[in-house]
Amino acid sequence: MGKEMALNLAKQRDDELSKLQFTVYDMNDANISAFMKRAESDGIAKSTDIQAASDLTTIAGANPDFVVTSLPTCEASEIVVSNIVNNLPPSSGNGCLFIDTSTISPAVSKKLHDQVKSVSPDHDYVDSPVSGGVKGATDATLTFMTGCSSEESFQKIQPLLKRMGKAVLPCGASGSGSAVKLCNNAALAAQMIGICEAMSLGDSLGVDPQVLAAVMNVSTAKCWSSEVNNPHPIAARAIGSGASANDYEGGFGTALMLKDLNLA
């Protein structure tokens, strides 16, 4: 998801962000290469100054206005945010605004907010995890659930997040975005398991998967897991979306969902 989000963020637009330099970083060099190739083939690199950082210290040394992260675990968020904020040049008044779109523990979000603010009151940290899956990241239709203790910071992040999504929803103070995301994913997990079982039952009873999905999507079983990301390959191909339509490539990993449920 991070790659698709970054591509949408880097697309040139006539707004206040157009003059900012865009820097990407990933521990895996292959991911950076894939991103740069996509940016080139999509024409993004022609209009946007895109740099690839060699490490987190390089990012900090560039004195960024914003740092947007999309990471798989609490530990990863702590390492990345800590390494950058502790190596930033002394603040000259503007500070650095961290936007963490990772799904992590609300307690860790609050901890990182306090850590960032302790380095300089000019810095800020906002937890803003996303919903919408890989398709939402690709289509720039994500929903951002935002925990932010400063109205000024909330206004500052709007232009960035709206490049990547359709809705930026304030959820309360620091940590509340992460809390809302865990609640959402707890419901999503139950929803997806129910749709998987129903589609499997349909197979065993000899029901056409396309017919079953079509009926469910105009009935009380209708939900994101049946309508957008149906787990049955035949139904998903008929709908025209979902990881199962592409041999389960590009979907949300079960290990990550298990991580979210354990956090909840």
Accessible surface in RSA format (square Angstrom, percent):
REM  Atomic radii and reference values for relative SASA: ProtOr
REM  Chains: A
REM  Algorithm: Lee & Richards
REM  Probe-radius: 1.40
REM  Slices: 20
REM RES _ NUM      All-atoms   Total-Side   Main-Chain    Non-polar    All polar
REM                ABS   REL    ABS   REL    ABS   REL    ABS   REL    ABS   REL
RES MET A   1    72.11  37.3  35.06  23.2  37.06  88.2  16.14  13.7  55.97  74.2
RES GLY A   2    29.64  36.5   0.00   N/A  29.64  36.5  18.34  50.3  11.29  25.3
RES LYS A   3    84.78  41.4  73.34  45.0  11.44  27.2  41.40  37.3  43.38  46.2
RES GLU A   4    24.25  13.9  23.53  17.8   0.71   1.7   5.44  10.5  18.81  15.4
RES MET A   5     5.54   2.9   5.43   3.6   0.11   0.3   4.95   4.2   0.59   0.8
RES ALA A   6    21.48  19.7  18.61  28.7   2.87   6.5  20.87  29.4   0.61   1.6
RES LEU A   7     3.85   2.1   3.85   2.8   0.00   0.0   3.85   2.7   0.00   0.0
RES ASN A   8     6.30   4.3   6.30   6.1   0.00   0.0   0.21   0.5   6.09   5.9
RES LEU A   9    19.37  10.8  17.83  12.8   1.54   3.9  17.83  12.5   1.54   4.2
RES ALA A  10     1.50   1.4   0.00   0.0   1.50   3.4   0.85   1.2   0.64   1.7
RES LYS A  11    81.13  39.6  80.92  49.7   0.21   0.5  38.16  34.3  42.97  45.8
RES GLN A  12    79.10  44.2  53.46  39.1  25.64  61.1  35.08  74.7  44.02  33.4
RES ARG A  13    86.88  36.5  77.79  39.7   9.08  21.6  45.96  62.8  40.92  24.8
RES ASP A  14   156.17 109.4 118.81 118.3  37.35  88.3  42.66 100.4 113.51 113.2
RES ASP A  15    43.70  30.6  26.04  25.9  17.66  41.8  30.57  71.9  13.14  13.1
RES GLU A  16   126.32  72.5  94.03  71.1  32.29  76.9  62.13 120.2  64.18  52.4
RES LEU A  17    17.41   9.7  12.05   8.6   5.37  13.5  12.05   8.5   5.37  14.4
RES SER A  18    40.77  34.5  23.02  30.7  17.75  40.9  11.54  24.6  29.23  41.0
RES LYS A  19   197.05  96.1 162.25  99.5  34.80  82.9 111.66 100.5  85.38  90.9
RES LEU A  20    68.90  38.4  57.98  41.5  10.92  27.4  59.59  41.8   9.31  25.0
RES GLN A  21   106.92  59.8  77.09  56.3  29.83  71.0  26.18  55.7  80.74  61.2
RES PHE A  22    30.01  15.0  27.82  17.2   2.18   5.7  30.01  18.2   0.00   0.0
RES THR A  23    54.44  38.7  27.18  27.6  27.26  65.0  20.19  27.1  34.25  51.8
RES VAL A  24    15.54  10.2  11.79  10.7   3.75   9.0  15.54  13.5   0.00   0.0
RES TYR A  25    72.55  33.9  40.84  23.2  31.71  82.5  20.06  15.1  52.49  64.7
RES ASP A  26    53.49  37.5  45.34  45.1   8.15  19.3   9.94  23.4  43.55  43.4
RES MET A  27   175.98  91.1 144.80  95.8  31.18  74.2 106.72  90.7  69.27  91.8
RES ASN A  28    76.36  52.7  69.61  67.3   6.75  16.3  20.62  49.6  55.74  53.9
RES ASP A  29   114.46  80.2 109.93 109.4   4.52  10.7  36.28  85.4  78.18  78.0
RES ALA A  30    66.53  61.2  53.08  81.9  13.45  30.6  59.87  84.3   6.65  17.6
RES ASN A  31    72.53  50.0  68.20  65.9   4.33  10.4  14.60  35.1  57.93  56.0
RES ILE A  32    25.21  14.3  25.02  18.6   0.19   0.5  25.21  18.2   0.00   0.0
RES SER A  33    55.88  47.2  50.26  67.1   5.62  12.9  24.67  52.5  31.21  43.7
RES ALA A  34    40.38  37.1  33.87  52.3   6.51  14.8  38.87  54.7   1.51   4.0
RES PHE A  35     8.40   4.2   8.40   5.2   0.00   0.0   8.40   5.1   0.00   0.0
RES MET A  36    64.48  33.4  60.28  39.9   4.20  10.0  60.79  51.7   3.70   4.9
RES LYS A  37   150.93  73.6 144.50  88.7   6.43  15.3  92.42  83.2  58.52  62.3
RES ARG A  38    79.16  33.2  78.22  39.9   0.94   2.2  39.38  53.8  39.78  24.1
RES ALA A  39     0.32   0.3   0.32   0.5   0.00   0.0   0.32   0.5   0.00   0.0
RES GLU A  40   102.11  58.6  96.06  72.7   6.04  14.4  43.72  84.6  58.39  47.7
RES SER A  41    88.94  75.2  47.38  63.2  41.56  95.7  52.34 111.4  36.60  51.3
RES ASP A  42    74.71  52.3  40.50  40.3  34.21  80.9  18.24  42.9  56.47  56.3
RES GLY A  43    28.37  35.0   0.00   N/A  28.37  35.0  18.47  50.7   9.90  22.2
RES ILE A  44     8.37   4.8   5.25   3.9   3.12   7.5   8.37   6.0   0.00   0.0
RES ALA A  45    34.64  31.8  16.07  24.8  18.57  42.2  16.28  22.9  18.36  48.6
RES LYS A  46   173.75  84.8 131.97  81.0  41.78  99.5  83.54  75.2  90.21  96.1
RES SER A  47    58.16  49.1  35.16  46.9  23.00  53.0  38.46  81.9  19.70  27.6
RES THR A  48    17.95  12.8  11.26  11.4   6.69  15.9  13.88  18.6   4.06   6.1
RES ASP A  49    78.04  54.7  63.13  62.8  14.91  35.3  37.53  88.3  40.51  40.4
RES ILE A  50    19.06  10.8   2.03   1.5  17.03  41.0   2.03   1.5  17.03  46.2
RES GLN A  51    81.67  45.7  80.23  58.6   1.44   3.4  16.15  34.4  65.52  49.7
RES ALA A  52    54.61  50.2  23.86  36.8  30.75  70.0  23.86  33.6  30.75  81.5
RES ALA A  53    11.50  10.6   0.15   0.2  11.35  25.8   3.71   5.2   7.79  20.6
RES SER A  54    93.60  79.1  60.50  80.7  33.10  76.3  55.74 118.7  37.86  53.0
RES ASP A  55    61.45  43.0  61.45  61.2   0.00   0.0  25.12  59.1  36.33  36.2
RES LEU A  56    24.08  13.4  22.48  16.1   1.60   4.0  22.48  15.8   1.60   4.3
RES THR A  57    78.69  56.0  77.29  78.4   1.40   3.3  51.63  69.3  27.06  40.9
RES THR A  58    67.12  47.7  56.69  57.5  10.42  24.8  52.26  70.2  14.86  22.5
RES ILE A  59    25.03  14.2  22.80  17.0   2.23   5.4  24.90  17.9   0.13   0.4
RES ALA A  60     0.00   0.0   0.00   0.0   0.00   0.0   0.00   0.0   0.00   0.0
RES GLY A  61    52.16  64.3   0.00   N/A  52.16  64.3  28.97  79.5  23.18  51.9
RES ALA A  62    71.67  65.9  37.76  58.3  33.90  77.1  50.12  70.6  21.55  57.1
RES ASN A  63    80.24  55.3  67.11  64.9  13.12  31.6  12.67  30.5  67.57  65.3
RES PRO A  64    24.92  18.2  14.36  13.1  10.56  38.4  23.10  19.1   1.82  11.3
RES ASP A  65    67.77  47.5  60.28  60.0   7.49  17.7  12.55  29.5  55.22  55.1
RES PHE A  66    47.54  23.8  29.96  18.6  17.58  45.7  29.96  18.2  17.58  50.3
RES VAL A  67    12.76   8.4   9.31   8.4   3.45   8.3  12.63  11.0   0.14   0.4
RES VAL A  68    47.88  31.5  17.48  15.8  30.40  73.3  17.48  15.2  30.40  82.5
RES THR A  69    13.16   9.4   9.01   9.1   4.15   9.9  11.92  16.0   1.24   1.9
RES SER A  70    53.15  44.9  25.96  34.6  27.19  62.6   9.20  19.6  43.96  61.6
RES LEU A  71    44.08  24.6  34.26  24.5   9.82  24.7  36.43  25.6   7.65  20.6
RES PRO A  72    69.43  50.6  62.34  56.8   7.08  25.7  69.07  57.0   0.35   2.2
RES THR A  73    46.80  33.3  46.80  47.4   0.00   0.0  40.82  54.8   5.99   9.0
RES CYS A  74    14.35  10.9  13.03  14.5   1.32   3.1   7.15  18.1   7.20   7.8
RES GLU A  75   110.44  63.4 108.90  82.4   1.54   3.7  56.62 109.5  53.82  43.9
RES ALA A  76    22.95  21.1  18.02  27.8   4.93  11.2  22.45  31.6   0.51   1.3
RES SER A  77     0.00   0.0   0.00   0.0   0.00   0.0   0.00   0.0   0.00   0.0
RES GLU A  78    40.72  23.4  40.07  30.3   0.65   1.6  13.81  26.7  26.91  22.0
RES ILE A  79   103.62  59.0  99.92  74.4   3.69   8.9 103.62  74.6   0.00   0.0
RES VAL A  80    20.39  13.4  20.39  18.5   0.00   0.0  20.39  17.7   0.00   0.0
RES VAL A  81     0.68   0.4   0.68   0.6   0.00   0.0   0.68   0.6   0.00   0.0
RES SER A  82    27.01  22.8  26.93  35.9   0.08   0.2  18.19  38.7   8.82  12.4
RES ASN A  83    60.94  42.0  56.94  55.0   4.00   9.6   5.69  13.7  55.25  53.4
RES ILE A  84     1.41   0.8   1.41   1.1   0.00   0.0   1.41   1.0   0.00   0.0
RES VAL A  85     1.07   0.7   0.00   0.0   1.07   2.6   0.00   0.0   1.07   2.9
RES ASN A  86    93.89  64.7  61.83  59.8  32.06  77.2  24.48  58.9  69.41  67.1
RES ASN A  87    69.14  47.7  49.73  48.1  19.41  46.7   7.95  19.1  61.19  59.1
RES LEU A  88    21.76  12.1   1.47   1.1  20.29  51.0   1.47   1.0  20.29  54.6
RES PRO A  89    44.44  32.4  35.81  32.6   8.64  31.4  42.64  35.2   1.80  11.2
RES PRO A  90   128.43  93.6 106.19  96.8  22.24  80.8 118.20  97.6  10.22  63.5
RES SER A  91    39.71  33.6   4.67   6.2  35.04  80.7   9.32  19.9  30.38  42.6
RES SER A  92   104.07  87.9  60.46  80.7  43.61 100.5  53.78 114.5  50.29  70.5
RES GLY A  93    49.64  61.2   0.00   N/A  49.64  61.2  27.36  75.1  22.28  49.9
RES ASN A  94   113.71  78.4 101.80  98.4  11.91  28.7  20.29  48.8  93.43  90.3
RES GLY A  95    16.97  20.9   0.00   N/A  16.97  20.9   5.67  15.6  11.30  25.3
RES CYS A  96     2.33   1.8   1.25   1.4   1.09   2.6   2.14   5.4   0.20   0.2
RES LEU A  97    10.80   6.0  10.15   7.3   0.65   1.6  10.30   7.2   0.50   1.3
RES PHE A  98     1.91   1.0   1.91   1.2   0.00   0.0   1.91   1.2   0.00   0.0
RES ILE A  99     0.31   0.2   0.00   0.0   0.31   0.7   0.12   0.1   0.18   0.5
RES ASP A 100     1.25   0.9   0.97   1.0   0.28   0.7   0.98   2.3   0.27   0.3
RES THR A 101     5.20   3.7   0.24   0.2   4.96  11.8   0.00   0.0   5.20   7.9
RES SER A 102     4.14   3.5   0.00   0.0   4.14   9.5   3.23   6.9   0.90   1.3
RES THR A 103    15.17  10.8  11.35  11.5   3.82   9.1   4.68   6.3  10.49  15.9
RES ILE A 104     0.79   0.5   0.78   0.6   0.01   0.0   0.78   0.6   0.01   0.0
RES SER A 105    20.22  17.1  20.22  27.0   0.00   0.0   9.36  19.9  10.86  15.2
RES PRO A 106    31.83  23.2  31.83  29.0   0.00   0.0  31.83  26.3   0.00   0.0
RES ALA A 107    69.58  64.0  58.48  90.3  11.10  25.2  62.82  88.5   6.76  17.9
RES VAL A 108    21.85  14.4  21.62  19.6   0.23   0.6  21.85  19.0   0.00   0.0
RES SER A 109     0.00   0.0   0.00   0.0   0.00   0.0   0.00   0.0   0.00   0.0
RES LYS A 110   108.21  52.8 107.87  66.2   0.34   0.8  51.66  46.5  56.55  60.2
RES LYS A 111   117.15  57.2 109.50  67.2   7.65  18.2  74.97  67.5  42.18  44.9
RES LEU A 112     0.45   0.3   0.45   0.3   0.00   0.0   0.45   0.3   0.00   0.0
RES HIS A 113    25.96  14.2  25.96  18.0   0.00   0.0  21.01  21.6   4.96   5.8
RES ASP A 114    88.79  62.2  82.70  82.3   6.09  14.4  30.00  70.6  58.79  58.6
RES GLN A 115    45.13  25.2  39.42  28.8   5.71  13.6  26.67  56.8  18.46  14.0
RES VAL A 116     0.00   0.0   0.00   0.0   0.00   0.0   0.00   0.0   0.00   0.0
RES LYS A 117    72.42  35.3  64.18  39.4   8.24  19.6  41.27  37.1  31.15  33.2
RES SER A 118    90.44  76.4  50.56  67.5  39.88  91.9  48.90 104.1  41.54  58.2
RES VAL A 119    67.48  44.4  35.79  32.4  31.69  76.4  42.23  36.7  25.25  68.5
RES SER A 120    13.43  11.4  12.01  16.0   1.42   3.3   9.97  21.2   3.47   4.9
RES PRO A 121   109.45  79.8  97.17  88.6  12.29  44.7  97.75  80.7  11.70  72.7
RES ASP A 122    62.20  43.6  42.49  42.3  19.71  46.6   5.76  13.6  56.43  56.3
RES HIS A 123     6.47   3.5   6.31   4.4   0.16   0.4   4.24   4.4   2.24   2.6
RES ASP A 124    11.53   8.1  11.13  11.1   0.40   1.0   6.78  16.0   4.75   4.7
RES TYR A 125     0.67   0.3   0.02   0.0   0.65   1.7   0.00   0.0   0.67   0.8
RES VAL A 126     0.47   0.3   0.47   0.4   0.00   0.0   0.47   0.4   0.00   0.0
RES ASP A 127     1.13   0.8   1.13   1.1   0.00   0.0   1.13   2.7   0.00   0.0
RES SER A 128     0.00   0.0   0.00   0.0   0.00   0.0   0.00   0.0   0.00   0.0
RES PRO A 129     0.00   0.0   0.00   0.0   0.00   0.0   0.00   0.0   0.00   0.0
RES VAL A 130    11.49   7.6   9.66   8.7   1.82   4.4   9.66   8.4   1.82   4.9
RES SER A 131    35.19  29.7  29.02  38.7   6.17  14.2   9.32  19.8  25.87  36.2
RES GLY A 132    23.15  28.5   0.00   N/A  23.15  28.5  15.43  42.3   7.72  17.3
RES GLY A 133    18.70  23.1   0.00   N/A  18.70  23.1  13.78  37.8   4.92  11.0
RES VAL A 134    45.12  29.7  40.57  36.7   4.55  11.0  40.57  35.3   4.55  12.3
RES LYS A 135   101.15  49.3  92.02  56.5   9.13  21.7  63.41  57.1  37.74  40.2
RES GLY A 136     3.75   4.6   0.00   N/A   3.75   4.6   3.35   9.2   0.40   0.9
RES ALA A 137     0.27   0.2   0.00   0.0   0.27   0.6   0.04   0.1   0.23   0.6
RES THR A 138    64.20  45.7  51.86  52.6  12.33  29.4  45.97  61.7  18.23  27.6
RES ASP A 139    70.49  49.4  46.28  46.1  24.21  57.2  20.99  49.4  49.50  49.4
RES ALA A 140    26.14  24.0  17.05  26.3   9.09  20.7  17.05  24.0   9.09  24.1
RES THR A 141    58.67  41.7  54.42  55.2   4.25  10.1  43.42  58.3  15.25  23.1
RES LEU A 142     0.08   0.0   0.08   0.1   0.00   0.0   0.08   0.1   0.00   0.0
RES THR A 143    27.29  19.4  27.27  27.6   0.02   0.0  13.24  17.8  14.05  21.2
RES PHE A 144     0.00   0.0   0.00   0.0   0.00   0.0   0.00   0.0   0.00   0.0
RES MET A 145    11.27   5.8  11.27   7.5   0.00   0.0  11.06   9.4   0.20   0.3
RES THR A 146     0.59   0.4   0.04   0.0   0.55   1.3   0.04   0.0   0.55   0.8
RES GLY A 147     0.00   0.0   0.00   N/A   0.00   0.0   0.00   0.0   0.00   0.0
RES CYS A 148    19.45  14.7   3.98   4.4  15.47  36.4   3.98  10.1  15.47  16.7
RES SER A 149    67.66  57.2  29.10  38.8  38.56  88.8  29.45  62.7  38.21  53.5
RES SER A 150    36.49  30.8  30.06  40.1   6.44  14.8  25.45  54.2  11.05  15.5
RES GLU A 151   119.01  68.3 105.74  80.0  13.27  31.6  65.26 126.2  53.75  43.9
RES GLU A 152   116.02  66.6 106.21  80.4   9.81  23.4  44.26  85.6  71.76  58.6
RES SER A 153     9.84   8.3   9.80  13.1   0.04   0.1   0.04   0.1   9.80  13.7
RES PHE A 154    24.17  12.1  24.17  15.0   0.00   0.0  24.17  14.7   0.00   0.0
RES GLN A 155    98.27  54.9  90.07  65.8   8.20  19.5  40.25  85.7  58.02  44.0
RES LYS A 156    91.28  44.5  80.99  49.7  10.29  24.5  54.82  49.3  36.45  38.8
RES ILE A 157     0.00   0.0   0.00   0.0   0.00   0.0   0.00   0.0   0.00   0.0
RES GLN A 158    25.03  14.0  25.03  18.3   0.00   0.0  17.26  36.7   7.77   5.9
RES PRO A 159    32.50  23.7  21.61  19.7  10.89  39.6  30.39  25.1   2.12  13.2
RES LEU A 160     8.79   4.9   8.79   6.3   0.00   0.0   8.79   6.2   0.00   0.0
RES LEU A 161     0.00   0.0   0.00   0.0   0.00   0.0   0.00   0.0   0.00   0.0
RES LYS A 162   123.61  60.3 103.77  63.7  19.84  47.2  55.89  50.3  67.72  72.1
RES ARG A 163    18.07   7.6  15.11   7.7   2.96   7.1   5.43   7.4  12.64   7.7
RES MET A 164     1.65   0.9   1.56   1.0   0.09   0.2   0.17   0.1   1.48   2.0
RES GLY A 165     6.20   7.6   0.00   N/A   6.20   7.6   0.00   0.0   6.20  13.9
RES LYS A 166   148.13  72.3 110.99  68.1  37.14  88.4  64.40  58.0  83.73  89.2
RES ALA A 167    26.25  24.1  21.56  33.3   4.69  10.7  26.25  37.0   0.00   0.0
RES VAL A 168    15.62  10.3   0.18   0.2  15.44  37.2   0.18   0.2  15.44  41.9
RES LEU A 169    88.19  49.1  88.19  63.1   0.00   0.0  88.19  61.9   0.00   0.0
RES PRO A 170    94.36  68.8  72.24  65.9  22.12  80.4  72.80  60.1  21.57 134.0
RES CYS A 171    40.75  30.8   8.79   9.8  31.97  75.1   9.69  24.5  31.07  33.5
RES GLY A 172    40.39  49.8   0.00   N/A  40.39  49.8  34.63  95.0   5.76  12.9
RES ALA A 173    64.14  59.0  54.26  83.7   9.88  22.5  55.77  78.5   8.37  22.2
RES SER A 174    14.08  11.9   7.93  10.6   6.16  14.2   7.93  16.9   6.16   8.6
RES GLY A 175     0.95   1.2   0.00   N/A   0.95   1.2   0.60   1.6   0.35   0.8
RES SER A 176    24.66  20.8  20.00  26.7   4.66  10.7  23.75  50.6   0.91   1.3
RES GLY A 177     0.00   0.0   0.00   N/A   0.00   0.0   0.00   0.0   0.00   0.0
RES SER A 178     0.12   0.1   0.10   0.1   0.02   0.0   0.00   0.0   0.12   0.2
RES ALA A 179    39.33  36.2  36.55  56.4   2.78   6.3  38.27  53.9   1.06   2.8
RES VAL A 180    61.82  40.7  60.21  54.5   1.60   3.9  61.51  53.4   0.31   0.8
RES LYS A 181    16.18   7.9  16.18   9.9   0.00   0.0   4.00   3.6  12.18  13.0
RES LEU A 182    11.71   6.5  10.93   7.8   0.78   2.0  11.07   7.8   0.64   1.7
RES CYS A 183    90.79  68.7  78.04  87.0  12.75  30.0  31.43  79.6  59.36  64.0
RES ASN A 184    54.71  37.7  45.64  44.1   9.06  21.8  12.77  30.7  41.93  40.5
RES ASN A 185     4.45   3.1   4.45   4.3   0.00   0.0   0.31   0.7   4.14   4.0
RES ALA A 186    41.25  37.9  32.89  50.7   8.36  19.0  33.35  47.0   7.90  20.9
RES ALA A 187    65.28  60.0  51.56  79.6  13.72  31.2  60.85  85.7   4.43  11.7
RES LEU A 188    35.85  20.0  33.75  24.1   2.10   5.3  35.21  24.7   0.65   1.7
RES ALA A 189     7.37   6.8   4.76   7.4   2.60   5.9   7.27  10.2   0.10   0.3
RES ALA A 190    68.12  62.6  52.99  81.8  15.13  34.4  58.74  82.7   9.39  24.9
RES GLN A 191    58.53  32.7  44.85  32.8  13.68  32.6  24.08  51.3  34.45  26.1
RES MET A 192    42.49  22.0  42.49  28.1   0.00   0.0  41.32  35.1   1.18   1.6
RES ILE A 193   107.41  61.1 106.34  79.2   1.07   2.6 107.41  77.3   0.00   0.0
RES GLY A 194    37.74  46.5   0.00   N/A  37.74  46.5  32.50  89.2   5.24  11.7
RES ILE A 195     9.72   5.5   9.72   7.2   0.00   0.0   9.72   7.0   0.00   0.0
RES CYS A 196    51.37  38.9  45.58  50.8   5.79  13.6  22.67  57.4  28.69  30.9
RES GLU A 197   114.69  65.8 111.23  84.1   3.46   8.2  37.38  72.3  77.31  63.1
RES ALA A 198    34.18  31.4  26.57  41.0   7.61  17.3  31.57  44.5   2.61   6.9
RES MET A 199     5.14   2.7   4.16   2.8   0.98   2.3   4.16   3.5   0.98   1.3
RES SER A 200    66.95  56.6  59.77  79.8   7.18  16.5  25.81  55.0  41.14  57.6
RES LEU A 201   104.94  58.4 100.36  71.8   4.58  11.5 104.44  73.3   0.50   1.3
RES GLY A 202     4.58   5.6   0.00   N/A   4.58   5.6   4.26  11.7   0.32   0.7
RES ASP A 203    77.04  54.0  56.37  56.1  20.67  48.9  26.30  61.9  50.74  50.6
RES SER A 204    90.21  76.2  48.09  64.2  42.13  97.0  53.86 114.7  36.35  50.9
RES LEU A 205   126.08  70.2  94.42  67.6  31.66  79.6  99.83  70.1  26.24  70.6
RES GLY A 206    69.12  85.2   0.00   N/A  69.12  85.2  35.81  98.3  33.31  74.6
RES VAL A 207    58.63  38.6  49.25  44.6   9.38  22.6  54.06  47.0   4.57  12.4
RES ASP A 208    70.93  49.7  58.86  58.6  12.07  28.5  27.64  65.0  43.30  43.2
RES PRO A 209    17.26  12.6  15.69  14.3   1.57   5.7  17.26  14.2   0.00   0.0
RES GLN A 210    86.83  48.6  81.38  59.5   5.46  13.0  13.55  28.8  73.28  55.6
RES VAL A 211    81.40  53.6  78.26  70.9   3.14   7.6  81.40  70.7   0.00   0.0
RES LEU A 212    34.96  19.5  33.74  24.1   1.22   3.1  34.96  24.6   0.00   0.0
RES ALA A 213     2.85   2.6   2.85   4.4   0.00   0.0   2.85   4.0   0.00   0.0
RES ALA A 214    61.67  56.7  48.42  74.7  13.25  30.1  57.04  80.3   4.63  12.3
RES VAL A 215    81.48  53.6  80.48  72.9   1.00   2.4  81.48  70.8   0.00   0.0
RES MET A 216    14.51   7.5  13.86   9.2   0.64   1.5  14.08  12.0   0.43   0.6
RES ASN A 217    20.82  14.4  16.81  16.2   4.00   9.6   9.91  23.8  10.91  10.5
RES VAL A 218   129.21  85.0  93.03  84.2  36.18  87.2 101.32  88.0  27.89  75.6
RES SER A 219    53.65  45.3  34.53  46.1  19.12  44.0  33.27  70.8  20.38  28.6
RES THR A 220   150.14 106.8 114.13 115.7  36.01  85.8  91.09 122.4  59.04  89.3
RES ALA A 221    42.07  38.7  27.60  42.6  14.47  32.9  38.80  54.6   3.26   8.6
RES LYS A 222   108.95  53.2  88.39  54.2  20.57  49.0  38.31  34.5  70.65  75.3
RES CYS A 223    27.34  20.7  15.75  17.6  11.59  27.2  24.54  62.2   2.80   3.0
RES TRP A 224    83.64  33.6  74.25  35.9   9.39  22.0  70.50  37.6  13.14  21.3
RES SER A 225     0.00   0.0   0.00   0.0   0.00   0.0   0.00   0.0   0.00   0.0
RES SER A 226     0.00   0.0   0.00   0.0   0.00   0.0   0.00   0.0   0.00   0.0
RES GLU A 227    67.90  39.0  65.28  49.4   2.62   6.2  18.00  34.8  49.91  40.7
RES VAL A 228    42.24  27.8  41.39  37.5   0.85   2.1  41.89  36.4   0.35   1.0
RES ASN A 229    30.82  21.3  29.94  28.9   0.87   2.1   2.64   6.4  28.17  27.2
RES ASN A 230     0.70   0.5   0.00   0.0   0.70   1.7   0.00   0.0   0.70   0.7
RES PRO A 231    24.68  18.0  16.04  14.6   8.63  31.4  20.98  17.3   3.70  23.0
RES HIS A 232    22.40  12.2  19.27  13.4   3.14   8.0  19.13  19.7   3.27   3.8
RES PRO A 233    35.81  26.1  35.81  32.6   0.00   0.0  35.81  29.6   0.00   0.0
RES ILE A 234    77.93  44.3  75.77  56.4   2.16   5.2  77.22  55.6   0.72   1.9
RES ALA A 235     0.38   0.4   0.00   0.0   0.38   0.9   0.26   0.4   0.13   0.3
RES ALA A 236     0.00   0.0   0.00   0.0   0.00   0.0   0.00   0.0   0.00   0.0
RES ARG A 237   129.23  54.3 106.77  54.4  22.45  53.5  55.77  76.2  73.46  44.5
RES ALA A 238    59.80  55.0  16.45  25.4  43.34  98.6  28.77  40.5  31.03  82.2
RES ILE A 239    64.86  36.9  31.82  23.7  33.03  79.6  38.46  27.7  26.40  71.6
RES GLY A 240    61.02  75.3   0.00   N/A  61.02  75.3  30.57  83.9  30.45  68.2
RES SER A 241    17.58  14.9   8.71  11.6   8.87  20.4  14.73  31.4   2.85   4.0
RES GLY A 242    20.05  24.7   0.00   N/A  20.05  24.7   6.83  18.7  13.22  29.6
RES ALA A 243    20.77  19.1  12.10  18.7   8.67  19.7  17.21  24.2   3.56   9.4
RES SER A 244     2.81   2.4   0.92   1.2   1.89   4.4   0.92   2.0   1.89   2.6
RES ALA A 245    30.62  28.1  14.08  21.7  16.54  37.6  14.09  19.8  16.52  43.8
RES ASN A 246    91.48  63.1  87.95  85.0   3.53   8.5  21.92  52.8  69.56  67.2
RES ASP A 247   109.49  76.7  93.46  93.0  16.04  37.9  27.50  64.7  81.99  81.8
RES TYR A 248   129.75  60.6 109.81  62.5  19.94  51.9  92.93  69.8  36.82  45.4
RES GLU A 249   116.43  66.8 110.00  83.2   6.43  15.3  31.82  61.5  84.61  69.1
RES GLY A 250    47.68  58.8   0.00   N/A  47.68  58.8  34.31  94.2  13.37  29.9
RES GLY A 251    37.25  45.9   0.00   N/A  37.25  45.9  14.08  38.6  23.17  51.9
RES PHE A 252    86.48  43.3  58.46  36.2  28.03  72.9  61.47  37.3  25.01  71.6
RES GLY A 253    35.28  43.5   0.00   N/A  35.28  43.5  32.71  89.8   2.57   5.8
RES THR A 254   122.40  87.1 114.42 116.0   7.97  19.0  84.63 113.7  37.76  57.1
RES ALA A 255    78.13  71.8  65.09 100.4  13.04  29.7  70.68  99.5   7.44  19.7
RES LEU A 256    64.15  35.7  64.15  45.9   0.00   0.0  64.15  45.1   0.00   0.0
RES MET A 257    27.48  14.2  27.48  18.2   0.00   0.0  27.48  23.4   0.00   0.0
RES LEU A 258   107.79  60.0 106.22  76.0   1.56   3.9 107.28  75.3   0.50   1.3
RES LYS A 259    41.19  20.1  35.95  22.1   5.24  12.5  35.99  32.4   5.20   5.5
RES ASP A 260     1.84   1.3   0.97   1.0   0.87   2.1   0.37   0.9   1.47   1.5
RES LEU A 261    68.25  38.0  54.19  38.8  14.05  35.3  54.56  38.3  13.68  36.8
RES ASN A 262   115.06  79.3  83.78  81.0  31.29  75.3  28.14  67.7  86.92  84.0
RES LEU A 263    58.59  32.6  31.46  22.5  27.13  68.2  34.84  24.5  23.75  63.9
RES ALA A 264    78.47  72.1  17.28  26.7  61.19 139.2  34.37  48.4  44.10 116.8
END  Absolute sums over single chains surface
CHAIN  1 A    12938.7       9950.0       2988.7       7555.0       5383.7
END  Absolute sums over all chains
TOTAL         12938.7       9950.0       2988.7       7555.0       5383.7
